[in-house]
Structure formats: C-alpha cells, structure tokens
Amino acid sequence: MNKALLICLLSFFGVLSIQAQIRPEDPRLFIDSAVVFMDQEKYGEADIYFMRALDRIEVLPADFCFQFGKNSLFLKKFSQSIDWLNKYLELKGSQGQFSKETLVLLEKAEEGFRENRGVATSADVNSKFFYRNTIKCDDATPIICPVCRGDDVIITKDALGEKIYKQCPYSNNGVLTCTEFNLLIQGNLKPKKK
C-alpha cells in the first residue's frame, strides 16, 4: 500500500476516533429507543433507555416528560408517572401535542396511586432526577417562555369553541430570566401575582 495513502487513512480514522471520544452520546437516541420498546410493550427495557437518556439530558424536553410518564404508568410506578405527566402539562399546557392523552393517563395514574397508596415501589428512587434539570445561562439573556411560546398570552377554547385569552402567569412580555426558566422546568416557578 502506498505510504501516503496509509498515513492519510490512519489520520482519518484517528480523527474519527477522537471525535467519537469527545462527543457525548446523544440522549435523543436513547429516547427514541425507549419509545420503540414502549410501543412494543417492553416497558422494562424502555425504562432502562429512559434512565440512560436522563443521565445525558441537559434541557428537559416536554415530549420526554410525556413519554417517560406514560411508560412509568405502564410499569405501575404511579407517583413517578404523575410527576412526569404533570411536568409535561406545565411545559406545554393544554395546547401540547399530547395534552389530551396526558390528561387521560394522569387520571389513570392518580387512580392507581390511590389504590396502591400503602404499596412502596422502587419507582420513587427515579424521581430524584425530576428536580435536577436546569440549563446553564445567565439572567442577562432572556429566554422565551415555553408556556406561552413568547406571546405572553395563552389562548384556549371554551366548551362552545370560542377563544379565551389569558395573560401568561409566568412570563413578562413572553420571556423569562434564566433563574425563572430553571425554576419552571423544575416545577417550582410560582405564577406571578396580578
């Protein structure tokens, strides 16, 4: 083999090897795998992948909250399911892609929790991850509020289909400070006083 070609190939594979070592595993790969296992009704395997994703997630995606809460319900980890499904509703409100299904699942999780109140499960161990999620930022840079999507107004519909406009209870002009955003994704941001 040509010496220059060999050096070129070795340097190419060396660069790939270095890039693979530097780049952390993408949590979306674990989330996607978990959803596939959940769709195949392999909830235990899905839980393993959800937990691996949790170890790698820096910013908590709302869809993750829904999927993890749903899988937790199937595993009869009712308390954990309630936490994560409520977190999805906090982040997406009633207009999220999975909001209607979340309300149905939340009702089932709450019913299961009431029926099994005296039964301790290992699910509560996993809830430690629920409050650790924050992003690295500073208060000088505003962050678009995920609840109102930067509009400072939340639009819902009443029973007759008429639009109801309500000022966002969390944002100021559709934005949050870094501190407020981190409190929101942890579920600890209190609505502003009117």
GROMACS elastic network, one bead per residue, 0.5 to 0.9 nm:
[ bonds ]
;  ai    aj funct       b0    kb
    1     4     6  0.86764   500
    1     5     6  0.72325   500
    1     6     6  0.68050   500
    2     5     6  0.52764   500
    2     6     6  0.62517   500
    2     7     6  0.87797   500
    3     6     6  0.51058   500
    3     7     6  0.62630   500
    3     8     6  0.86166   500
    4     7     6  0.51548   500
    4     8     6  0.61228   500
    4     9     6  0.86501   500
    5     9     6  0.61175   500
    5    10     6  0.85453   500
    6     9     6  0.51589   500
    6    10     6  0.61028   500
    6    11     6  0.85085   500
    7    10     6  0.51417   500
    7    11     6  0.60439   500
    7    12     6  0.85227   500
    8    11     6  0.51976   500
    8    12     6  0.61207   500
    8    13     6  0.87029   500
    9    12     6  0.50202   500
    9    13     6  0.61712   500
    9    14     6  0.83647   500
   10    13     6  0.52491   500
   10    14     6  0.59237   500
   10    15     6  0.85891   500
   11    15     6  0.61624   500
   11    16     6  0.86670   500
   12    15     6  0.52119   500
   12    16     6  0.63812   500
   12    17     6  0.86654   500
   13    17     6  0.60389   500
   13    18     6  0.85683   500
   14    17     6  0.50090   500
   14    18     6  0.61667   500
   14    19     6  0.85937   500
   15    18     6  0.50998   500
   15    19     6  0.61141   500
   15    20     6  0.85567   500
   16    19     6  0.50744   500
   16    20     6  0.60944   500
   16    21     6  0.86092   500
   17    20     6  0.51466   500
   17    21     6  0.63191   500
   17    22     6  0.87689   500
   18    21     6  0.51074   500
   18    22     6  0.61965   500
   18    23     6  0.86561   500
   19    22     6  0.51050   500
   19    23     6  0.59648   500
   20    23     6  0.55145   500
   20    24     6  0.77971   500
   20    25     6  0.88750   500
   21    24     6  0.73978   500
   23    26     6  0.83768   500
   24    27     6  0.88181   500
   24    56     6  0.81447   500
   25    28     6  0.87335   500
   25    29     6  0.79660   500
   25    30     6  0.87927   500
   25    56     6  0.74341   500
   26    29     6  0.57992   500
   26    30     6  0.74696   500
   26    53     6  0.80742   500
   26    56     6  0.73330   500
   26    57     6  0.84164   500
   27    30     6  0.52573   500
   27    31     6  0.62807   500
   27    32     6  0.86734   500
   27    50     6  0.88553   500
   27    52     6  0.75490   500
   27    54     6  0.75036   500
   27    55     6  0.82010   500
   27    56     6  0.55624   500
   27    57     6  0.59964   500
   28    32     6  0.59543   500
   28    33     6  0.84297   500
   28    53     6  0.71212   500
   28    57     6  0.86516   500
   29    32     6  0.51971   500
   29    33     6  0.61974   500
   29    34     6  0.85704   500
   29    49     6  0.89463   500
   29    53     6  0.79996   500
   30    33     6  0.50788   500
   30    34     6  0.60387   500
   30    35     6  0.86453   500
   30    46     6  0.89505   500
   30    48     6  0.89715   500
   30    49     6  0.52039   500
   30    50     6  0.65014   500
   30    51     6  0.86224   500
   30    52     6  0.66052   500
   30    53     6  0.53185   500
   31    35     6  0.62224   500
   31    36     6  0.86808   500
   31    46     6  0.85139   500
   31    49     6  0.65298   500
   31    50     6  0.58709   500
   31    52     6  0.85165   500
   31    53     6  0.60663   500
   31    54     6  0.89629   500
   31    64     6  0.72437   500
   31    67     6  0.85757   500
   31    68     6  0.89157   500
   32    35     6  0.51939   500
   32    36     6  0.63299   500
   32    37     6  0.87802   500
   32    49     6  0.86945   500
   33    36     6  0.51168   500
   33    37     6  0.62966   500
   33    38     6  0.86033   500
   33    46     6  0.72019   500
   33    49     6  0.66843   500
   33    50     6  0.85212   500
   34    37     6  0.51406   500
   34    38     6  0.60972   500
   34    39     6  0.86051   500
   34    42     6  0.89577   500
   34    43     6  0.83272   500
   34    45     6  0.71696   500
   34    47     6  0.67796   500
   34    48     6  0.76466   500
   34    49     6  0.50897   500
   34    50     6  0.58459   500
   34    53     6  0.89529   500
   34    67     6  0.86450   500
   34    68     6  0.87151   500
   34    71     6  0.89978   500
   35    39     6  0.60841   500
   35    40     6  0.85709   500
   35    46     6  0.66275   500
   35    49     6  0.88242   500
   35    50     6  0.86103   500
   35    67     6  0.70771   500
   35    68     6  0.87636   500
   35    71     6  0.86444   500
   36    39     6  0.51064   500
   36    40     6  0.63343   500
   36    41     6  0.87441   500
   36    42     6  0.86518   500
   36    46     6  0.76599   500
   37    41     6  0.62978   500
   37    42     6  0.50427   500
   37    43     6  0.65239   500
   37    44     6  0.84722   500
   37    45     6  0.63646   500
   37    46     6  0.50482   500
   37    47     6  0.88117   500
   37    49     6  0.88761   500
   38    42     6  0.53860   500
   38    43     6  0.51935   500
   38    44     6  0.84479   500
   38    45     6  0.79375   500
   38    46     6  0.55216   500
   38    47     6  0.84388   500
   38    67     6  0.87313   500
   38    70     6  0.89850   500
   38    71     6  0.66276   500
   38    74     6  0.89258   500
   39    42     6  0.74569   500
   39    43     6  0.85064   500
   40    43     6  0.81041   500
   41    44     6  0.87441   500
   41    46     6  0.86435   500
   41    74     6  0.86803   500
   42    45     6  0.56171   500
   42    46     6  0.62593   500
   42    47     6  0.87989   500
   43    47     6  0.60726   500
   43    48     6  0.87516   500
   43    71     6  0.62171   500
   43    72     6  0.81292   500
   43    74     6  0.68005   500
   43    75     6  0.64965   500
   44    47     6  0.51030   500
   44    48     6  0.65598   500
   44    71     6  0.86967   500
   44    75     6  0.73214   500
   45    48     6  0.52145   500
   45    49     6  0.66463   500
   45    50     6  0.88051   500
   46    49     6  0.52411   500
   46    50     6  0.61746   500
   46    51     6  0.86629   500
   46    68     6  0.87803   500
   46    71     6  0.74204   500
   47    51     6  0.61269   500
   47    52     6  0.86021   500
   47    68     6  0.76747   500
   47    71     6  0.70676   500
   47    72     6  0.76389   500
   47    75     6  0.86418   500
   48    51     6  0.52380   500
   48    52     6  0.63402   500
   48    53     6  0.87551   500
   49    53     6  0.61745   500
   49    54     6  0.85961   500
   50    53     6  0.50473   500
   50    54     6  0.62043   500
   50    55     6  0.88319   500
   50    64     6  0.84398   500
   50    67     6  0.88027   500
   50    68     6  0.66327   500
   51    55     6  0.64686   500
   51    56     6  0.89784   500
   51   126     6  0.81433   500
   52    55     6  0.52665   500
   52    56     6  0.68172   500
   52    57     6  0.89768   500
   53    56     6  0.52263   500
   53    57     6  0.60487   500
   54    57     6  0.52457   500
   54    58     6  0.84544   500
   54    60     6  0.86575   500
   54   129     6  0.72226   500
   55    58     6  0.85781   500
   55   129     6  0.84341   500
   57    60     6  0.64632   500
   57    61     6  0.85608   500
   57   133     6  0.79454   500
   58   133     6  0.65602   500
   58   134     6  0.67817   500
   58   135     6  0.62934   500
   58   136     6  0.86270   500
   59   133     6  0.65125   500
   59   134     6  0.63627   500
   59   135     6  0.58170   500
   59   185     6  0.85038   500
   60    63     6  0.87647   500
   60    64     6  0.72674   500
   60    65     6  0.76996   500
   60   133     6  0.64038   500
   60   134     6  0.78280   500
   60   135     6  0.87497   500
   60   185     6  0.70616   500
   61    64     6  0.53690   500
   61    65     6  0.67913   500
   61    88     6  0.86457   500
   61    91     6  0.86463   500
   62    65     6  0.51367   500
   62    66     6  0.65800   500
   62    67     6  0.89111   500
   62    87     6  0.75774   500
   62    88     6  0.51957   500
   62    89     6  0.83009   500
   62    90     6  0.87943   500
   62    91     6  0.60491   500
   62    92     6  0.68170   500
   62    96     6  0.89515   500
   63    66     6  0.51045   500
   63    67     6  0.62293   500
   63    68     6  0.85023   500
   63    88     6  0.70715   500
   63    97     6  0.86431   500
   63    98     6  0.80138   500
   64    67     6  0.51793   500
   64    68     6  0.58844   500
   64    69     6  0.82219   500
   64    84     6  0.87088   500
   64    88     6  0.81620   500
   65    68     6  0.53333   500
   65    69     6  0.58852   500
   65    70     6  0.84354   500
   65    83     6  0.88076   500
   65    84     6  0.50725   500
   65    85     6  0.62131   500
   65    86     6  0.84052   500
   65    87     6  0.63674   500
   65    88     6  0.52495   500
   66    69     6  0.51648   500
   66    70     6  0.60513   500
   66    71     6  0.86344   500
   66    81     6  0.88832   500
   66    84     6  0.65430   500
   66    85     6  0.54810   500
   66    86     6  0.86315   500
   66    87     6  0.80580   500
   66    88     6  0.55902   500
   66    89     6  0.85569   500
   66    98     6  0.72736   500
   66    99     6  0.87644   500
   66   102     6  0.69454   500
   67    70     6  0.51053   500
   67    71     6  0.61831   500
   67    72     6  0.85316   500
   67    84     6  0.86255   500
   67    85     6  0.84646   500
   68    71     6  0.51638   500
   68    72     6  0.60492   500
   68    73     6  0.86559   500
   68    80     6  0.88884   500
   68    81     6  0.74134   500
   68    84     6  0.67797   500
   68    85     6  0.81317   500
   69    72     6  0.50391   500
   69    73     6  0.63314   500
   69    74     6  0.88977   500
   69    77     6  0.89159   500
   69    78     6  0.87837   500
   69    80     6  0.68446   500
   69    82     6  0.68426   500
   69    83     6  0.73817   500
   69    85     6  0.51198   500
   69    86     6  0.86264   500
   69    87     6  0.89845   500
   69    88     6  0.85894   500
   69   102     6  0.86965   500
   69   105     6  0.85446   500
   69   106     6  0.86827   500
   70    73     6  0.51809   500
   70    74     6  0.66056   500
   70    75     6  0.88943   500
   70    81     6  0.64386   500
   70    84     6  0.83391   500
   70    85     6  0.73629   500
   70   102     6  0.79953   500
   70   105     6  0.68848   500
   70   106     6  0.86627   500
   70   109     6  0.89989   500
   71    74     6  0.50958   500
   71    75     6  0.63734   500
   71    76     6  0.87095   500
   71    77     6  0.86788   500
   71    81     6  0.76368   500
   72    75     6  0.50061   500
   72    76     6  0.62327   500
   72    77     6  0.50694   500
   72    78     6  0.67651   500
   72    79     6  0.86245   500
   72    80     6  0.63912   500
   72    82     6  0.87408   500
   72    84     6  0.86789   500
   72   109     6  0.89554   500
   72   123     6  0.80021   500
   73    77     6  0.56204   500
   73    78     6  0.56192   500
   73    79     6  0.86874   500
   73    80     6  0.79632   500
   73    81     6  0.52968   500
   73    82     6  0.82119   500
   73   105     6  0.76106   500
   73   106     6  0.86356   500
   73   108     6  0.79531   500
   73   109     6  0.59913   500
   73   112     6  0.85783   500
   74    77     6  0.75457   500
   74    78     6  0.87425   500
   74    81     6  0.88808   500
   75    78     6  0.81029   500
   75   123     6  0.87911   500
   76    79     6  0.87019   500
   76    81     6  0.82209   500
   76   109     6  0.79582   500
   76   112     6  0.74727   500
   76   113     6  0.85835   500
   76   121     6  0.86720   500
   76   123     6  0.84946   500
   77    80     6  0.55639   500
   77    81     6  0.60871   500
   77    82     6  0.87444   500
   77   109     6  0.82541   500
   77   112     6  0.88601   500
   77   113     6  0.83638   500
   77   121     6  0.69182   500
   77   122     6  0.78617   500
   77   123     6  0.51881   500
   77   124     6  0.77204   500
   78    82     6  0.61051   500
   78    83     6  0.86449   500
   78   108     6  0.86498   500
   78   109     6  0.50660   500
   78   110     6  0.68795   500
   78   111     6  0.86202   500
   78   112     6  0.62031   500
   78   113     6  0.52586   500
   78   116     6  0.86024   500
   78   123     6  0.79712   500
   79    82     6  0.51613   500
   79    83     6  0.63275   500
   79    84     6  0.88268   500
   79   109     6  0.74800   500
   79   110     6  0.79025   500
   79   112     6  0.89795   500
   79   113     6  0.64725   500
   79   123     6  0.74710   500
   79   124     6  0.69793   500
   79   127     6  0.85278   500
   80    83     6  0.51525   500
   80    84     6  0.63198   500
   80    85     6  0.85787   500
   80   123     6  0.61705   500
   80   124     6  0.63077   500
   80   126     6  0.74383   500
   80   127     6  0.60606   500
   80   130     6  0.88599   500
   81    84     6  0.53553   500
   81    85     6  0.59886   500
   81    86     6  0.83719   500
   81   105     6  0.86053   500
   81   106     6  0.75227   500
   81   109     6  0.63796   500
   81   110     6  0.87494   500
   81   123     6  0.89720   500
   82    85     6  0.52994   500
   82    86     6  0.59662   500
   82    87     6  0.84408   500
   82   105     6  0.86832   500
   82   106     6  0.60096   500
   82   107     6  0.87710   500
   82   109     6  0.60647   500
   82   110     6  0.67713   500
   82   113     6  0.87118   500
   83    86     6  0.53310   500
   83    87     6  0.61788   500
   83    88     6  0.88451   500
   83   127     6  0.79356   500
   83   130     6  0.77761   500
   84    88     6  0.63095   500
   84    89     6  0.87963   500
   84   127     6  0.88953   500
   84   130     6  0.76449   500
   85    88     6  0.50832   500
   85    89     6  0.64910   500
   85    90     6  0.87406   500
   85   102     6  0.61810   500
   85   103     6  0.81032   500
   85   105     6  0.78605   500
   85   106     6  0.63576   500
   86    89     6  0.50658   500
   86    90     6  0.61733   500
   86    91     6  0.86904   500
   86   102     6  0.82628   500
   86   103     6  0.88600   500
   86   106     6  0.76674   500
   86   187     6  0.89332   500
   87    91     6  0.62631   500
   87    92     6  0.85834   500
   87   130     6  0.89020   500
   87   185     6  0.77000   500
   87   186     6  0.81784   500
   87   187     6  0.67746   500
   88    91     6  0.52232   500
   88    92     6  0.59680   500
   88    93     6  0.75880   500
   88    96     6  0.85064   500
   88    98     6  0.85901   500
   88    99     6  0.79162   500
   88   102     6  0.79143   500
   89    92     6  0.51535   500
   89    94     6  0.67537   500
   89    95     6  0.89853   500
   89    96     6  0.77602   500
   89    98     6  0.89292   500
   89    99     6  0.66107   500
   89   102     6  0.76107   500
   89   103     6  0.85108   500
   90    93     6  0.56046   500
   90    94     6  0.89484   500
   90   147     6  0.72553   500
   90   184     6  0.80062   500
   90   185     6  0.81663   500
   90   187     6  0.73541   500
   91    96     6  0.85574   500
   91   146     6  0.60880   500
   91   147     6  0.56185   500
   91   184     6  0.79283   500
   91   185     6  0.72090   500
   91   187     6  0.89513   500
   92    95     6  0.64510   500
   92    97     6  0.82371   500
   92    98     6  0.87468   500
   92    99     6  0.74517   500
   92   146     6  0.69444   500
   92   147     6  0.57843   500
   92   148     6  0.85186   500
   93    96     6  0.60736   500
   93    99     6  0.70022   500
   93   147     6  0.64244   500
   93   148     6  0.86236   500
   93   154     6  0.89054   500
   94    97     6  0.87764   500
   94    98     6  0.87608   500
   94    99     6  0.54159   500
   94   100     6  0.73630   500
   94   156     6  0.76013   500
   95    98     6  0.82868   500
   95    99     6  0.63482   500
   95   100     6  0.85091   500
   95   155     6  0.85179   500
   95   156     6  0.75974   500
   96   100     6  0.81310   500
   97   100     6  0.79377   500
   97   101     6  0.87519   500
   98   101     6  0.53806   500
   98   102     6  0.58593   500
   98   103     6  0.87319   500
   99   103     6  0.63393   500
   99   104     6  0.88851   500
  100   103     6  0.53136   500
  100   104     6  0.66569   500
  100   105     6  0.88564   500
  101   104     6  0.51612   500
  101   105     6  0.61739   500
  101   106     6  0.84462   500
  102   105     6  0.50668   500
  102   106     6  0.58427   500
  102   107     6  0.85124   500
  103   106     6  0.50108   500
  103   107     6  0.62383   500
  103   108     6  0.87869   500
  104   107     6  0.52827   500
  104   108     6  0.65474   500
  104   109     6  0.88197   500
  105   108     6  0.50852   500
  105   109     6  0.61293   500
  105   110     6  0.85852   500
  106   110     6  0.60660   500
  106   111     6  0.84829   500
  107   110     6  0.51731   500
  107   111     6  0.61585   500
  107   112     6  0.86072   500
  108   111     6  0.50669   500
  108   112     6  0.61030   500
  108   113     6  0.85039   500
  109   112     6  0.50351   500
  109   113     6  0.60218   500
  109   114     6  0.86201   500
  110   114     6  0.61887   500
  110   115     6  0.86424   500
  111   114     6  0.51888   500
  111   115     6  0.62895   500
  111   116     6  0.86807   500
  112   115     6  0.51366   500
  112   116     6  0.61057   500
  112   117     6  0.83222   500
  113   116     6  0.51825   500
  113   117     6  0.56285   500
  114   117     6  0.52664   500
  114   118     6  0.88466   500
  115   118     6  0.83233   500
  116   119     6  0.52962   500
  116   120     6  0.82439   500
  117   120     6  0.77832   500
  120   123     6  0.84665   500
  120   124     6  0.83147   500
  121   124     6  0.65790   500
  121   125     6  0.84956   500
  122   125     6  0.57036   500
  122   126     6  0.76721   500
  123   126     6  0.55601   500
  123   127     6  0.71065   500
  124   127     6  0.52139   500
  124   128     6  0.76838   500
  125   128     6  0.62568   500
  125   129     6  0.87163   500
  126   129     6  0.61186   500
  126   130     6  0.77839   500
  127   130     6  0.51615   500
  127   131     6  0.78346   500
  128   131     6  0.64664   500
  128   132     6  0.72737   500
  129   132     6  0.54544   500
  129   133     6  0.73191   500
  130   133     6  0.69534   500
  130   186     6  0.70716   500
  130   187     6  0.89739   500
  131   134     6  0.83770   500
  131   185     6  0.81774   500
  131   186     6  0.50291   500
  131   187     6  0.76956   500
  131   188     6  0.89592   500
  132   186     6  0.71669   500
  133   182     6  0.75441   500
  133   185     6  0.69885   500
  133   186     6  0.64040   500
  134   181     6  0.82300   500
  134   182     6  0.50719   500
  134   183     6  0.80183   500
  134   185     6  0.70788   500
  134   186     6  0.73780   500
  135   178     6  0.79311   500
  135   181     6  0.83682   500
  135   182     6  0.65249   500
  136   178     6  0.80634   500
  136   182     6  0.89339   500
  137   140     6  0.86244   500
  137   141     6  0.75276   500
  137   178     6  0.58736   500
  137   179     6  0.85197   500
  138   141     6  0.60083   500
  138   142     6  0.84338   500
  138   177     6  0.77417   500
  138   178     6  0.56161   500
  138   179     6  0.78543   500
  139   142     6  0.67475   500
  139   143     6  0.89083   500
  139   176     6  0.86579   500
  139   177     6  0.50141   500
  139   179     6  0.65764   500
  139   180     6  0.87867   500
  140   177     6  0.73615   500
  140   178     6  0.79979   500
  141   176     6  0.89795   500
  141   177     6  0.69920   500
  141   178     6  0.73072   500
  142   175     6  0.58391   500
  142   176     6  0.56966   500
  142   177     6  0.51859   500
  142   178     6  0.68446   500
  143   146     6  0.87630   500
  143   150     6  0.86520   500
  143   174     6  0.85690   500
  143   175     6  0.53185   500
  143   176     6  0.51646   500
  143   177     6  0.61249   500
  143   178     6  0.66781   500
  143   181     6  0.72064   500
  144   147     6  0.88834   500
  144   148     6  0.84277   500
  144   149     6  0.63155   500
  144   150     6  0.50590   500
  144   151     6  0.88221   500
  144   171     6  0.84425   500
  144   174     6  0.61098   500
  144   176     6  0.62505   500
  144   177     6  0.88670   500
  144   181     6  0.87658   500
  145   148     6  0.58444   500
  145   149     6  0.53336   500
  145   150     6  0.53153   500
  145   151     6  0.83186   500
  145   152     6  0.80325   500
  145   168     6  0.89700   500
  145   170     6  0.77973   500
  145   171     6  0.61362   500
  145   172     6  0.88077   500
  145   174     6  0.56396   500
  145   176     6  0.57671   500
  145   181     6  0.74470   500
  146   150     6  0.71732   500
  146   174     6  0.88171   500
  146   175     6  0.87723   500
  146   181     6  0.87523   500
  147   150     6  0.80128   500
  147   152     6  0.87054   500
  147   154     6  0.77643   500
  147   168     6  0.74175   500
  147   169     6  0.88715   500
  147   170     6  0.78514   500
  147   171     6  0.83521   500
  147   174     6  0.88879   500
  148   151     6  0.55467   500
  148   152     6  0.55801   500
  148   153     6  0.58323   500
  148   154     6  0.54469   500
  148   155     6  0.85547   500
  148   167     6  0.86435   500
  148   168     6  0.60945   500
  148   170     6  0.86511   500
  148   171     6  0.78666   500
  148   174     6  0.66259   500
  148   175     6  0.89673   500
  149   152     6  0.75347   500
  149   153     6  0.85585   500
  149   154     6  0.86546   500
  149   174     6  0.69027   500
  149   175     6  0.85536   500
  150   153     6  0.81087   500
  150   171     6  0.81152   500
  150   173     6  0.72510   500
  150   175     6  0.59401   500
  151   154     6  0.75889   500
  151   167     6  0.89987   500
  151   168     6  0.82500   500
  151   173     6  0.70969   500
  151   174     6  0.50386   500
  151   175     6  0.85559   500
  152   166     6  0.85956   500
  152   167     6  0.58795   500
  152   168     6  0.50385   500
  152   169     6  0.84296   500
  152   170     6  0.85411   500
  152   171     6  0.62812   500
  152   172     6  0.68378   500
  152   173     6  0.51867   500
  152   175     6  0.77100   500
  153   165     6  0.64591   500
  153   166     6  0.55636   500
  153   168     6  0.51004   500
  153   169     6  0.88388   500
  153   173     6  0.87920   500
  153   174     6  0.77407   500
  154   164     6  0.81297   500
  154   165     6  0.58980   500
  154   166     6  0.52076   500
  154   167     6  0.60859   500
  154   168     6  0.58127   500
  154   169     6  0.89728   500
  155   163     6  0.63810   500
  155   164     6  0.55922   500
  155   166     6  0.64430   500
  155   167     6  0.87821   500
  156   161     6  0.88300   500
  156   162     6  0.82525   500
  156   163     6  0.56647   500
  156   164     6  0.51513   500
  156   165     6  0.66811   500
  156   166     6  0.81358   500
  157   160     6  0.75448   500
  157   161     6  0.51617   500
  157   162     6  0.52592   500
  157   164     6  0.55552   500
  157   165     6  0.86607   500
  158   161     6  0.52522   500
  158   162     6  0.54966   500
  158   163     6  0.65580   500
  158   164     6  0.67605   500
  159   162     6  0.74829   500
  160   163     6  0.89439   500
  166   169     6  0.83917   500
  167   170     6  0.88202   500
  167   171     6  0.87637   500
  168   171     6  0.59089   500
  168   172     6  0.80440   500
  168   173     6  0.86888   500
  168   174     6  0.76288   500
  168   191     6  0.86073   500
  168   192     6  0.88763   500
  169   172     6  0.87084   500
  169   190     6  0.84223   500
  169   192     6  0.56172   500
  169   193     6  0.80190   500
  169   194     6  0.85918   500
  170   174     6  0.85073   500
  170   175     6  0.86543   500
  170   176     6  0.76765   500
  170   180     6  0.83136   500
  170   184     6  0.83766   500
  170   189     6  0.75255   500
  170   190     6  0.73255   500
  170   191     6  0.51549   500
  170   192     6  0.57901   500
  171   174     6  0.50985   500
  171   175     6  0.52318   500
  171   176     6  0.54259   500
  171   177     6  0.87780   500
  171   180     6  0.86098   500
  171   191     6  0.86968   500
  171   192     6  0.80243   500
  172   175     6  0.55391   500
  172   176     6  0.65800   500
  173   176     6  0.85405   500
  175   181     6  0.89146   500
  176   179     6  0.79103   500
  176   180     6  0.56783   500
  176   181     6  0.57918   500
  177   180     6  0.51155   500
  177   181     6  0.61066   500
  177   182     6  0.86232   500
  178   181     6  0.50877   500
  178   182     6  0.61832   500
  178   183     6  0.85864   500
  179   182     6  0.52609   500
  179   183     6  0.62258   500
  179   184     6  0.86151   500
  180   183     6  0.50887   500
  180   184     6  0.60960   500
  180   185     6  0.88003   500
  180   188     6  0.89320   500
  180   189     6  0.64492   500
  181   185     6  0.63105   500
  181   186     6  0.85807   500
  181   189     6  0.79502   500
  182   185     6  0.53174   500
  182   186     6  0.62253   500
  182   187     6  0.86080   500
  182   188     6  0.84844   500
  182   189     6  0.82438   500
  183   186     6  0.50989   500
  183   187     6  0.61376   500
  183   190     6  0.85150   500
  184   188     6  0.57264   500
  184   190     6  0.81538   500
  185   188     6  0.76302   500
  185   189     6  0.81579   500
  186   189     6  0.77542   500
  187   190     6  0.85408   500
  189   192     6  0.88165   500
  190   193     6  0.88339   500
